[in-house]
Amino acid sequence: MKTIKVDLGSHFNEVEIVPISDSHIGDDYNEKLLRDTIEYVRITPNAYTILNGDMLNNALKTSVSDIYSAIIQPEEQIEKLVELFMPIKEKILAVLSGNHEARTYKATGIDIVKNFCYRLGIVDKYSSGNFMLFISFGLPFISRPNRRHTFSLYSTHGASGGKLVGSKMNALERLSGIIDADIYLHSHTHTPATFKLDYFRSNNRTKTVAQVTKLFVNTNAWLNYGGYGETMGFKPSTVTPVKINLIGSKQKCYATCEI
């Protein structure tokens, strides 16, 4: 598991994260909505993004996806990905591979997402597997000048094959059994959703127990309906983007999610 640490400075006490995953560039995806979302991140000072896998459709002869119905081929898909995200490369907090990109690595040993990150100059933000992201921002606390607002976010692309909403949310909730974090981010299932659960967190240093609220977020997809999904009887992908809000105050820090 890779650990990524980012410090967003002291200019604001609220941060927005708009995760982007499952765009499946190369298939019939909603490019206008994706471009509008990227532009929102670009022009909003406190907005950032996480690229959480399956950004490319990457259909190969040996994969389930249909190579003959691809709008553009894998090499052009990478070029499109670079063109789309180059304007906000400094606002990308982390990048993760999905199962669609993993097809090329499995067949050739070439990591196309890592190559994309090299081209943007953000290879330090890339993780080939699940990652823990620590996000710090805001002014130090008056009583504790060495402490900043910091949130921990654990992310995975996901591998759930469940079709029902309940099974998709179960896959998301199970992440809390892997590691302790403030926020859990899951993709792959094309179903934007969010919920909160409370847990008890122990502190060995102070020998205390505190009740904490954890935020669980499942991301949307960007696909139009048709092709493989329609043939297999899948429901249309919900393309409504999600937005994670991180709020820091003198009293407490908390996270919310909008859909």
C-alpha positions as CSV (number, residue, x, y, z in Angstrom):
1,M,0.0,0.0,0.0
2,K,1.4,3.4,-1.0
3,T,1.2,6.4,1.3
4,I,0.7,9.8,-0.4
5,K,1.0,13.1,1.5
6,V,-0.2,16.4,0.2
7,D,-0.1,19.8,1.8
8,L,-2.5,22.3,0.2
9,G,-1.3,25.3,2.0
10,S,-3.0,27.7,4.4
11,H,-5.1,29.7,2.0
12,F,-8.5,28.1,2.9
13,N,-10.1,26.1,5.6
14,E,-12.4,24.1,3.2
15,V,-11.3,21.8,0.4
16,E,-13.4,20.1,-2.4
17,I,-12.4,16.8,-3.9
18,V,-14.1,15.8,-7.1
19,P,-13.0,12.2,-7.7
20,I,-13.0,11.0,-11.3
21,S,-13.1,7.3,-12.3
22,D,-14.7,5.0,-14.8
23,S,-14.7,7.5,-17.7
24,H,-13.8,4.6,-20.0
25,I,-12.3,6.9,-22.7
26,G,-12.5,5.0,-26.0
27,D,-16.0,3.8,-25.3
28,D,-19.1,6.0,-25.8
29,Y,-18.6,8.3,-22.8
30,N,-20.0,11.7,-21.9
31,E,-17.0,13.8,-22.9
32,K,-18.8,17.1,-22.4
33,L,-19.7,16.4,-18.8
34,L,-16.2,15.2,-18.1
35,R,-14.7,18.3,-19.6
36,D,-17.1,20.5,-17.6
37,T,-16.1,18.7,-14.4
38,I,-12.4,19.2,-15.2
39,E,-13.0,22.9,-15.9
40,Y,-14.8,23.2,-12.6
41,V,-11.8,21.8,-10.8
42,R,-9.5,24.1,-12.8
43,I,-11.3,27.4,-12.0
44,T,-12.2,26.6,-8.4
45,P,-9.3,27.6,-6.2
46,N,-10.0,25.0,-3.5
47,A,-11.1,22.1,-5.7
48,Y,-8.9,19.1,-6.5
49,T,-9.4,15.6,-7.9
50,I,-8.4,12.0,-7.5
51,L,-8.2,9.7,-10.6
52,N,-9.5,6.4,-9.4
53,G,-9.1,3.9,-12.2
54,D,-10.7,2.8,-15.5
55,M,-10.1,6.2,-17.0
56,L,-9.4,4.3,-20.3
57,N,-11.6,1.6,-21.8
58,N,-8.5,-0.1,-23.2
59,A,-10.2,-2.9,-25.1
60,L,-7.8,-5.7,-26.1
61,K,-8.4,-8.8,-28.3
62,T,-8.3,-10.9,-25.1
63,S,-10.6,-8.7,-23.0
64,V,-14.4,-8.7,-22.6
65,S,-14.7,-5.2,-24.2
66,D,-15.4,-5.1,-27.9
67,I,-12.3,-3.8,-29.8
68,Y,-14.3,-3.3,-33.0
69,S,-16.8,-0.9,-31.4
70,A,-14.1,1.3,-29.8
71,I,-14.4,5.0,-30.8
72,I,-10.7,5.5,-30.5
73,Q,-7.9,2.9,-30.0
74,P,-5.8,2.6,-26.8
75,E,-2.9,4.7,-28.0
76,E,-5.3,7.6,-28.9
77,Q,-7.1,7.0,-25.6
78,I,-3.8,7.8,-23.7
79,E,-3.3,10.9,-25.8
80,K,-6.9,12.0,-25.0
81,L,-6.3,11.4,-21.3
82,V,-3.2,13.6,-21.3
83,E,-5.0,16.3,-23.2
84,L,-7.9,16.4,-20.8
85,F,-6.0,16.4,-17.6
86,M,-2.9,18.4,-18.5
87,P,-4.6,21.7,-17.5
88,I,-5.2,20.5,-13.9
89,K,-2.1,18.3,-13.4
90,E,-1.2,20.3,-10.3
91,K,-4.7,19.7,-8.8
92,I,-4.5,15.9,-9.1
93,L,-3.9,14.5,-5.6
94,A,-3.5,10.8,-6.5
95,V,-3.9,8.4,-9.5
96,L,-4.8,4.8,-9.4
97,S,-5.0,2.1,-12.1
98,G,-8.2,0.2,-12.7
99,N,-9.0,-3.2,-14.1
100,H,-9.3,-1.9,-17.6
101,E,-5.8,-0.4,-17.6
102,A,-4.5,-3.5,-15.9
103,R,-5.3,-5.4,-19.1
104,T,-2.2,-4.0,-20.8
105,Y,0.1,-4.7,-17.9
106,K,-1.2,-8.3,-17.7
107,A,-0.5,-8.8,-21.4
108,T,2.7,-6.8,-21.8
109,G,4.1,-5.7,-18.5
110,I,3.6,-2.0,-19.6
111,D,1.8,0.2,-17.0
112,I,-0.1,2.7,-19.2
113,V,-1.3,4.8,-16.2
114,K,2.2,5.2,-14.8
115,N,3.2,6.3,-18.3
116,F,0.4,8.9,-18.3
117,C,1.6,10.2,-14.9
118,Y,5.2,10.5,-16.2
119,R,3.9,12.6,-19.1
120,L,2.1,14.9,-16.7
121,G,5.1,15.0,-14.3
122,I,3.1,13.6,-11.4
123,V,4.5,10.1,-11.1
124,D,4.9,10.6,-7.4
125,K,1.1,10.7,-7.1
126,Y,0.7,7.4,-8.8
127,S,-0.1,4.1,-7.1
128,S,-0.4,0.7,-8.8
129,G,-2.6,-0.5,-5.9
130,N,-4.7,0.8,-3.1
131,F,-3.3,3.9,-1.4
132,M,-3.7,6.0,1.8
133,L,-3.8,9.7,1.1
134,F,-3.1,12.3,3.8
135,I,-4.5,15.8,3.0
136,S,-3.4,18.7,5.1
137,F,-4.6,22.3,4.7
138,G,-5.5,25.5,6.6
139,L,-3.9,27.6,9.3
140,P,-2.4,25.9,12.4
141,F,-4.5,25.7,15.5
142,I,-3.8,28.6,17.9
143,S,-3.5,26.3,20.9
144,R,-1.4,23.7,18.9
145,P,0.7,25.5,16.3
146,N,2.2,22.3,15.0
147,R,-1.2,20.8,14.1
148,R,-3.0,21.3,10.8
149,H,-6.3,20.2,9.5
150,T,-5.5,16.7,8.2
151,F,-7.8,14.0,6.7
152,S,-6.9,10.4,5.8
153,L,-8.5,8.9,2.7
154,Y,-8.2,5.3,1.8
155,S,-8.9,4.5,-1.9
156,T,-9.3,1.4,-4.1
157,H,-10.7,1.1,-7.6
158,G,-12.6,-1.9,-6.5
159,A,-13.4,-5.3,-7.9
160,S,-17.0,-6.0,-6.8
161,G,-19.1,-7.9,-9.3
162,G,-22.4,-7.4,-7.5
163,K,-25.3,-6.0,-9.5
164,L,-27.5,-4.9,-6.6
165,V,-27.0,-1.6,-4.8
166,G,-26.7,-3.4,-1.5
167,S,-23.9,-5.6,-2.6
168,K,-22.1,-2.6,-4.0
169,M,-22.3,-0.7,-0.7
170,N,-21.2,-3.8,1.2
171,A,-18.0,-3.8,-0.9
172,L,-17.5,-0.1,0.1
173,E,-18.2,-0.7,3.8
174,R,-15.8,-3.6,3.9
175,L,-12.9,-1.2,3.3
176,S,-13.2,-0.1,6.9
177,G,-12.1,-3.6,8.0
178,I,-8.8,-3.1,6.2
179,I,-7.5,0.1,7.6
180,D,-8.6,3.0,9.9
181,A,-9.3,6.2,7.8
182,D,-11.5,9.2,7.9
183,I,-12.8,8.6,4.3
184,Y,-13.1,5.5,2.1
185,L,-13.3,5.9,-1.7
186,H,-14.5,3.1,-4.0
187,S,-15.2,3.0,-7.7
188,H,-15.8,0.3,-10.4
189,T,-19.5,-0.2,-9.7
190,H,-20.7,3.0,-11.6
191,T,-23.0,3.9,-8.7
192,P,-22.6,7.3,-7.0
193,A,-23.5,6.9,-3.3
194,T,-22.4,8.0,0.1
195,F,-23.1,7.2,3.7
196,K,-21.6,7.7,7.2
197,L,-20.9,5.2,10.0
198,D,-19.6,5.8,13.5
199,Y,-16.8,3.8,15.1
200,F,-14.7,4.0,18.3
201,R,-11.1,4.9,17.8
202,S,-8.5,4.2,20.6
203,N,-5.5,6.4,21.3
204,N,-2.7,4.4,23.0
205,R,-0.7,7.6,23.7
206,T,-3.5,9.2,25.7
207,K,-5.2,6.0,26.8
208,T,-8.6,7.3,25.6
209,V,-11.4,6.2,23.3
210,A,-13.2,8.6,21.0
211,Q,-16.3,8.2,18.8
212,V,-15.5,9.1,15.2
213,T,-17.6,9.4,12.0
214,K,-16.2,7.8,8.9
215,L,-17.4,8.9,5.4
216,F,-17.9,6.3,2.7
217,V,-18.0,7.4,-1.0
218,N,-18.7,5.4,-4.2
219,T,-18.0,7.2,-7.4
220,N,-20.0,7.6,-10.6
221,A,-19.2,6.6,-14.2
222,W,-19.2,8.7,-17.4
223,L,-20.6,6.2,-19.8
224,N,-23.6,6.6,-22.1
225,Y,-25.9,3.6,-22.4
226,G,-25.3,0.9,-25.0
227,G,-22.7,-1.6,-26.2
228,Y,-21.5,-4.3,-23.8
229,G,-23.5,-2.9,-20.8
230,E,-26.8,-3.0,-22.7
231,T,-26.1,-6.5,-24.2
232,M,-25.3,-7.9,-20.7
233,G,-28.5,-6.4,-19.2
234,F,-26.7,-3.9,-17.0
235,K,-28.6,-0.8,-15.8
236,P,-27.5,2.6,-17.3
237,S,-24.5,4.1,-15.5
238,T,-25.3,7.1,-13.3
239,V,-23.1,10.0,-14.5
240,T,-23.8,12.5,-11.6
241,P,-20.4,13.5,-10.2
242,V,-19.7,13.3,-6.5
243,K,-18.0,16.0,-4.5
244,I,-16.2,15.4,-1.1
245,N,-16.1,18.5,1.1
246,L,-13.4,18.7,3.8
247,I,-14.1,21.3,6.4
248,G,-11.7,22.5,9.1
249,S,-12.6,24.8,12.0
250,K,-11.1,25.7,15.4
251,Q,-13.6,23.3,17.0
252,K,-13.4,20.2,14.8
253,C,-12.8,18.8,11.3
254,Y,-15.4,16.9,9.4
255,A,-16.1,15.6,5.9
256,T,-19.3,15.5,3.8
257,C,-20.2,14.4,0.3
258,E,-22.6,15.8,-2.3
259,I,-24.1,13.9,-5.2
